Every structure is written in structure tokens, then in C-alpha cells.
């Protein structure tokens, strides 16, 4: 169980069968289709070319009685032409609920249990209640599969189908939910930072009370239900990426404040560390960032401010370092991100005098 996600651009053509799915196989047939695209028919059952690459199926397969015959339940979603650009397809599979998303928008939800009146339950299962088990609900381990197949019979490719073609996959990610409990780090070896993975610490109350450094080029994201406390040994080097925020819904709670005890070194602040991100043209006295949104290039203009005390760091929305500017030689900085994919990026302005950080959303369109 977990969160499964991929950024994909599918191929377009009669007979193409791209799929992003999970499969368990023997001894129990066990499958979840995040998506399957195939030829679609009109209301009369005739092949409809206008639906190519626009309609996909989100399906559960499960042999719940072990007789070798699988049962299935699928839902169709009609969207844009998914062959024209990359899109993010997501499935969140939990103990009692499965959700399908396209570009962050929920498209289907399926539950393991329903009330005797047919109402959904989500995660709110009452020990004294009476429920109906959804026998087709998938609950066994599976493998992630992405493939591009060809249909057969009357669904086969035709003369207009272009070969060669491909399903382009930008990335595939798998997330596993961390247990939500208090996190007390008294030795940095308890949570070593990994160069290959997205580093995140999740807990009700997070307390780091040791010499803990985020090296340049690394990132760390802290998400807490109640509070975050960083001791005097916590530091982040220039060129690293650090964020910390209170999310009461991460475990379900009322909002409490984040706090920092002498957050020191290259990047530091003594204020609440939940950052404000803006998505419009930013202006902080004389500093301006424009145009925003943009097509890959924009300007950071410090105006009459002392630009030499600032550093600029840019990451993608997942925290991966894209560019950094450690020594500014002009009050007007031209930044080119045109080699990067369209989407949302984060720009950090680091003031080396007062150790404050401001964070701004940059949109490439």
C-alpha cells in the first residue's frame, strides 16, 4: 500500500494500449489499473477516433473467491488529449480506501467497506457498526508495471496509426506513509540524509536536538502535526534546501506554532519557519521578480537594495536543486529556466545579514 505516481505522455493511434498498473499475480489474481487507454466506441458501439488518447479506464481486478475467475470494476474518465503533453497520474492505496487522481484532481474513490445502507466509510470504521465487505477490494502486495501494448482483432492498428510510437515516462515515484508519532532526534545518524531520495521527516511533534547539518545540494522537508523545534546544533549549508511546516491534517489536529531555537549557520532564522509562497509578481520594497508566470526566463531586480548580501536558490516543487547563485554581480539578475519542463518552481532569497529567507513560487508556462 502507498502512493504511486508517474508523469507520462502517451502515444496516440488506433490499436495502441498504454497502461500504468500494479499486479500481484498468483496465487490470487490481484490488479489495480491507474490507467489504461484503448480504442473507445461511440453510443452505437462503433469505433470513435475522436476519443483516442482522451478516455482512460481506472480499474480494480480481484479473484476474491479463488476460483480462477477474476472480477472487475472500472470507471472511465474523459479528459484532454493526453498525447499532447505530460500529465501526472496518481493512485493512493490505503487499507480502506483507494483514490485515483489526474494532475492532482480526484477522479475516482473506491472503499473496502460500506455501511448496510450503502454509504461510504473511508477511514471511519466503527467497531460496533455493521458493514458490507467490498470483496473486489485489492489488499495483497503487487508490482508496479508501465507498458505500451498493441491491441488485436478489430481493435488492431490501421493505416493511419503511426509507427514507431512510444509512451514517454518522465518519472515514476512510490511513497510510503510514515508513522505519525513524536520524533526526537538526539543523534544525526537516526535520520541520515539520502542523496538519491526525497528526505522527509513526519511526526506529531518534531524535535532535533543535536548537531544536524543539511549539506549543500541536499534537501530536507519537515512536516509536523503540532510543533517543530530545532536546537542550536541544527544548520543548513548554502545551496541546500530546507522547509518546515505545520500541517494539522497530517494526523488530524488543531494548529500549533512552529518554533526555532537559535537556528544558526549559513541559512538561519528565529521566526516561524512555515514559509509564505506567492504565485504572482513579487515585490518586497525594492526587490521585484517578473514576469511571473513566464515562459522560462525572468528577472530578479534588487532595485536600490544591497544585492551583494543575497544568494538565490531555485528548486523544483519536489525540492530538487535546479540553480543557485552564490555571488551576485549585478542588481538585476536574468534567470533562464527554459531548459526545464513547464510547471512550478520555488525561488529562495537568502539574506546573509539578517539570516532571513523568503520563498516565492515561479510558474513556467
Beta strands, then each sheet from edge to edge (+ up, - down):
strand 1: 2-9
strand 2: 16-23
strand 3: 30-36
strand 4: 55-62
strand 5: 71-78
strand 6: 87-93
strand 7: 97-102
strand 8: 105-111
strand 9: 113-115
strand 10: 131-133
strand 11: 143-150
strand 12: 168-175
strand 13: 183-185
strand 14: 200-208
strand 15: 212-214
strand 16: 219-230
strand 17: 234-236
strand 18: 241-246
strand 19: 259-260
strand 20: 282-284
strand 21: 287-290
strand 22: 297-301
strand 23: 310-316
strand 24: 321-325
strand 25: 332-336
strand 26: 343-351
strand 27: 357-364
sheet 1: 8+ 7- 6+ 1- 12+
sheet 2: 5+ 4- 3+ 2- 11+
sheet 3: 9+ 10-
sheet 4: 13+ 14+ 16+ 18+
sheet 5: 13+ 14+ 16+ 19+
sheet 6: 15+ 17+
sheet 7: 20+ 21- 22+ 25-
sheet 8: 24+ 23- 26+ 27-
end
